Amino acid sequence: MEEFDVAIVGYGPAGAVLAHLLGQCGLKTVVLERESAAYHLPRAVHFDAEVMRVLQWIGIAEKIEPMTALHPGMRFVDGGGKLLLDWPRPQGEGPQGWRANYRFHQPDLEKLLRDGLADRPEVSVRTRCDVFFVEDQGESVEIRYEDMTCGKVNRIRAKYVVGCDGARSLIRRYIESGMEDYGFHERWLVVDLILNRDKPELGDHSIQYCVPERPATYVRGPGMRRRWEITVRPEEDSAEIARPERVWELLKDWITPEEAELERTAVYVFHSLVADDWRKGRLLLAGDACHQTPPFMGQGMCAGTRDVANLYWKLALICQGKVTGEAAERLLDTYESERKPNAREYIQTAVRLGGLINTVGTETALRAALPGADGSARMESIAPPIGPGLGQGEKAGRLFGQPRLADGRLMDRVFPHAFVVVADAELAEGLDLPEGVGLVTTANSNAAEHLARLGARATVLRPDRHTLGGADTPEELRALVALILPNPLTLQEPEMV
């Protein structure tokens, strides 16, 4: 029977990114996917700088960037087009080393991900394989799947199985997890079209049309791609409203059939759900298998990428034998305790934003819903820390920026998949570091501005670039360094939420 370190069920963006990261760490990995090819039509249309940083790790950031569109921000308008709120997004290189936000075409990204995996000998990708049996046998997991190209049933064994298999996850059923429901279940018509020629008046901003009788969202994609998302009323039939004639009628205030071609129309039910359990023994969940969000924050694919960035290095340390026994169990427990609160906050914010779009139709109402200190309406970005897990103190679990070294290189290119100490040069003098741990100081980089943002003179970064804590004295820094593997692992008691 073939044996692997990790088996990934599902070959969407989360599964593909996880396969890249595990392969880079030298883990023998198999990806099992029921479909023969990636879905060819648009789905996700937004990712942020945190995701682009992960794409940098796996070597495709420079390839996808020219395929993206600028995202200057979001505007809220009323039925007459009056601007209710302008939510601009920063442009230029930000703390993560990349622009804050990107608009993209998901098939472009999936092609790059899949093409890249073809060059990773550690990763075996098997499409047209239908997984139907999963058994955690204590020391490993047995998987049975049908090769649908020939009808043959195959058996393989893996140390761990990660279900990146979407909202109807088979692996979630084996974990027997329920779902925490935040109450948002609405039908929206999603329309993707391609302009015949540019139409500048549509603009580059995302626009939320706060029209209570028919809320809608406009999104500019790369090139000539444009998207509208339109509320479907309770009495309306999903099949009827998706007919081209009806779609063009709904779009008549923005565009006509002579100006564009419909690429896809579909009615989706947007949900707000988080799985109760993200892990059971050697089975784990990531992406839509463990959380589903309304699209108003553009965080669906982003959340799945954050999941696998948190998980991959923990699996790597365990499969490489650097963390064993009870420490390995506790390390894997931190995956859920850290990721669930972060995912939940993004989803709850998206639910609030969806409710706002549905109900607010005037500037006065918007000011009441999003009050700023000066009496205006205000929308602010969120960047919630991860939940309790690895690290010490209130500065643990913060996403840290990516300093540029004196030679212009970004930090993660120099220290991939490694723990890194980032410190004031004076504080780092004479510091004794474990083998393989990177050191970036204020003398050889722009780390000072990143440390100022954290509010500390030094920190230790995990491979996923979250902090183990902050330090302001040599003693505090040595205590943080003592948390780095392969030294004894110190964990906060995980709060299973």
PyMOL commands that set and color helices and strands:
alter all, ss='L'
color gray80, all
select helices_A, chain A and resi 13-24+49-57+61-67+106-117+170-175+200-202+238-241+244-250+287-289+295-297+300-319+325-359+363-369+411-414+425-428+447-454+474-481
alter helices_A, ss='H'
color red, helices_A
select strands_A, chain A and resi 2-9+29-32+46-48+73-77+83-88+101-103+123-126+129-136+141-147+152-163+179-181+186-195+206-209+216-220+225-231+260-270+273-275+279-280+283-285+291-292+420-423+438-441+458-461+467-471
alter strands_A, ss='S'
color yellow, strands_A
deselect
rebuild
show_as cartoon
